[in-house]
Each structure stands twice: as structure tokens, then as C-alpha cells.
């Protein structure tokens, strides 16, 4: 389970924490924040190497690492 489109509000933080309590290890890290920069990158012709995409790109790299870890665990289970 991937928590995405997360905004910095108290309500969303509570919901994220509840999801983690209910689903435990099935929730992958990190939670992906809502970023208009990525949604608008194509129309703005914004390269992924731009400084404005550094943080979102890092979140997706961490999510990819979570995926690979889960695949390896499942393969050896």
C-alpha cells in the first residue's frame, strides 16, 4: 500500500497514521506528498534534474527501494 497525494494537514497526518496502524508492514515508505511540480512538469517542460523536482524524485527513489525490498523478501519466502 502506498500513501500518496498527502498534504501537510493535521487530518491527513491522522489518516496516514491510522493507515499505518491498521495495515502495518503492508504500508510502504515514504508517503508521497502532493506536488503540483510533477503534475505540471510536462506542460512546463521541466526536466527531472531541475532543483524543484529534487525532493519528489528522492521520494520516488525511496519508494522504489521499498518495492525492491518487498520483491526480494517475497522471492525468498
Kinemage of the C-alpha trace (Angstrom):
@kinemage 1
@onewidth
@group {chain A} dominant
@subgroup {mainchain}
@vectorlist {calphas} color= white
{ca unk a 1} P 0.000 0.000 0.000
{ca unk a 2} L 1.324 3.399 -0.980
{ca unk a 3} L 0.005 6.517 0.710
{ca unk a 4} L 0.035 9.294 -1.875
{ca unk a 5} L -1.254 12.806 -2.575
{ca unk a 6} L -0.522 13.631 1.056
{ca unk a 7} L -0.807 17.246 2.156
{ca unk a 8} L 0.534 18.815 5.346
{ca unk a 9} L -2.647 18.954 7.397
{ca unk a 10} L -3.390 17.515 10.824
{ca unk a 11} L -6.296 15.495 9.425
{ca unk a 12} L -4.159 13.888 6.731
{ca unk a 13} L -1.445 13.102 9.286
{ca unk a 14} L -4.048 11.326 11.438
{ca unk a 15} L -5.333 9.383 8.448
{ca unk a 16} L -1.800 8.388 7.428
{ca unk a 17} L -1.037 7.202 10.958
{ca unk a 18} L -4.309 5.247 11.104
{ca unk a 19} L -3.476 3.521 7.833
{ca unk a 20} L -0.068 2.541 9.221
{ca unk a 21} L -1.667 1.190 12.421
{ca unk a 22} L -4.270 -0.831 10.512
{ca unk a 23} L -2.064 -2.219 7.730
{ca unk a 24} L 1.353 -2.260 9.437
{ca unk a 25} L 4.158 -3.539 7.189
{ca unk a 26} L 1.894 -3.522 4.134
{ca unk a 27} L 2.274 0.280 4.023
{ca unk a 28} L 5.376 1.230 2.074
{ca unk a 29} L 7.556 4.183 2.917
{ca unk a 30} L 7.731 7.005 2.179
{ca unk a 31} L 4.284 8.548 1.935
{ca unk a 32} L 4.221 10.550 -1.293
{ca unk a 33} L 3.381 14.213 -0.842
{ca unk a 34} L 1.114 16.042 -3.228
{ca unk a 35} L 3.300 18.012 -5.622
{ca unk a 36} L 1.966 20.152 -8.438
{ca unk a 37} L 5.523 20.435 -9.770
{ca unk a 38} L 5.390 16.848 -11.031
{ca unk a 39} L 1.860 17.151 -12.365
{ca unk a 40} L 2.815 20.255 -14.325
{ca unk a 41} L 6.308 19.150 -15.365
{ca unk a 42} L 5.233 18.056 -18.827
{ca unk a 43} L 3.426 21.273 -19.735
{ca unk a 44} L 6.150 23.404 -18.131
{ca unk a 45} L 8.834 21.373 -19.937
{ca unk a 46} L 10.553 20.877 -16.567
{ca unk a 47} L 13.379 18.302 -16.532
{ca unk a 48} L 13.551 15.849 -13.632
{ca unk a 49} L 17.050 17.190 -12.927
{ca unk a 50} L 15.613 20.629 -12.070
{ca unk a 51} L 16.084 21.711 -8.438
{ca unk a 52} L 12.285 21.890 -7.987
{ca unk a 53} L 11.993 18.136 -8.614
{ca unk a 54} L 14.771 17.030 -6.245
{ca unk a 55} L 12.579 16.238 -3.227
{ca unk a 56} L 9.787 14.471 -5.152
{ca unk a 57} L 12.360 12.493 -7.132
{ca unk a 58} L 14.011 11.373 -3.880
{ca unk a 59} L 10.624 10.226 -2.507
{ca unk a 60} L 10.029 8.066 -5.574
{ca unk a 61} L 13.559 6.633 -5.352
{ca unk a 62} L 12.857 5.603 -1.739
{ca unk a 63} L 9.552 4.100 -2.806
{ca unk a 64} L 11.397 2.117 -5.484
{ca unk a 65} L 13.768 0.796 -2.823
{ca unk a 66} L 10.760 -0.298 -0.726
{ca unk a 67} L 9.398 -2.130 -3.774
{ca unk a 68} L 12.669 -3.927 -4.442
{ca unk a 69} L 12.966 -4.920 -0.785
{ca unk a 70} L 9.410 -6.348 -0.810
{ca unk a 71} L 10.076 -8.265 -4.034
{ca unk a 72} L 13.264 -9.793 -2.620
{ca unk a 73} L 11.510 -10.799 0.615
{ca unk a 74} L 8.661 -12.379 -1.361
{ca unk a 75} L 11.102 -14.207 -3.643
{ca unk a 76} L 12.893 -15.856 -0.734
{ca unk a 77} L 9.793 -16.581 1.366
